Amino acid sequence: MNLINDVWIPAHRKNGEKIKITPWQITEDIGTDREIVELAAVRPDFNGALIQFLIGLLQTTCAPKGNSDWRNWLNNPPSADELKKKFEPVSFAFNLDGDGPRFMQDFYLEKDDKKTSKDIGKLLIDAPGEQALKKNTDFFIKRDRIKKVCIHCCSQALLTLQINAPAGGKGQRVGLRGGGPVNTIIMGENVWQTAWNNVLADSEFDRFANVAKTTEPDKFPWCGQTRTSERDKATMTQDVHPVQVYWSMPRRIRLNFMGQTNTCDLCREKRQIVKAYWTKPYGVKYEGFKHPITPTYKNKDGLSLSAHQHEPIGYKYWMGYVQNTDDGHEPAKTITNAYSRRLQKFRLWAFGYDMDNMKACCWYEGVMPVIFIDNETQWKHYNSEITMLIQASDTVSDYLSKAVVKALNSSLFNAVRQRFWRETEPEFYRQIALLRDEIVACKDGLSIRQAWHKYLVGNAQNIFDDMSQSDLIDQINAERVAKAYNELRKCIYSKKLKVEILGLPKKKEGNA
Ligand SMILES: [Zn+2]
């Protein structure tokens, strides 16, 4: 199977039809009810990997010279035939099976007598639950129950593992950005736009590694001898071509094809299946890489590292995923680039695992509406206003969680926080849309901050009431609840919140 020329990517057409496509078919039937509007893999982490496959393929074969080239294709997408021609020169590197180089698989492993064989289920990153906002179903079947996987699903599992590889014991290397990084994707109206929105111009992309490294294995590490990492030998940005950030191979894996056809335990479709793969430790040990679609933060030594997700994705992450923060969080290059491309309004699709070292604890996924303002002074003002709103939420969520914990003598801290962020989210997006209009009309945003304070106060009180009444409360507990409630009120009307964080006038009658 060839991942350029054969159909294997599950997708939905606008009319709801579920199909499998080749990568170049993403521009077929655009503008009709048959256009390809979303990826439709059996697991949400596979969808996250597939969009990176498409972005990476476009970045590798069709990178625009500059923003006008980029805009030209956004408005007038190339035909599927044109795309096919662009992808053809690299198709040799995208065979899943056969005797030659195989996509994301170690070239020499099959003949290595120190390899070990593993059940195919082990190729899947095991995540016990998922928190996808859109689809609230449990997509993750325990991997122990997966015994046979079809070649379509196998491609997706292999891709997902190489991109996200968690720590896995001695010599089991993590992904190029660490285990299960966060990804922020600028969404479009269809799969083509979503992929193309995240492709950078050459001049921007070239900085991610070394453009002077132009051989096939510099781009596709499986096309030659693997840069293995015995004795901790690292592979740095100067060692590889920039496109390798999309085609990384931290794990040495070779699929063991037995030529059997059966029903796939993941997608339930019948085709050629794989039951086992070979592996060996000490794959490529990537160090010091950044990635175009991953936000970064600074560690205590001032080193910029890829961000990882450890709680549900929501508007709290506007800071860091959309704008810089004072403590060193920076959005992905594609996001800052969208500003210079004057994308005014888009949805940001953010996702990633919550990895606890070797274990995936959870999968988080969310969509944030983003609005840019063209005028740079206004854009800065807009962001500083949004920072105040989010800091206010953060402070109130802290006050509220502490109050509930005190009132109920319980350990509900995180549950209260998450409920608060989730429930205030729709109003936040409503307010920042209004805020945009205020800033563009050269107003100061004060009325939005006042409205936001009022809203947060009301919401915090509601959640407190709801949670403190849900228990059977005796006399002593009732006193504790009353005390905690009074403290909460004091905090949410405090000078710290109103004046220092939200910049509201000191006296109520001042400017209300
Ligand atoms: Zn399958």
Boltz pocket constraint, residues with backbone or C-beta under 6 A from the ligand:
constraints:
  - pocket:
      binder: B
      contacts: [[A, 149], [A, 150], [A, 151], [A, 152], [A, 153], [A, 154], [A, 264], [A, 265], [A, 266], [A, 267], [A, 268], [A, 269]]
      max_distance: 6.0
